[in-house]
């Protein structure tokens, strides 16, 4: 039997979605991070799928969390399934279709 996969630590009090979770690692003065945040929120709202949670992690303020996730650039999006296991990740400002496809993989 394969070893269970685990999710690295997130900031205290973080709650994962029951269907999927999108973790966005950003930084305060990152313009592509702001655009990415808008794109992700719009896709989640348009999909109208319940149980999807978007978590925004400031990589500068949560350096230990960013290191645990091996984040080397912002924005970075990490898509988790209902079990909290990573199914996809990408860095840079994504296209809307890429967010839709990645979220679809996470939801299953």
ABEGO torsion letter per residue (X at the ends): XBBBBBBBBBBBGBBBBAABBBBBBBBAABAAAAAAAAAAAAAAAAAGBBGBBBBBBBAAABAAAAAAAGBABOBBBBBBBAAGBBABBBBEBBBAAAAAAAAAAAAX
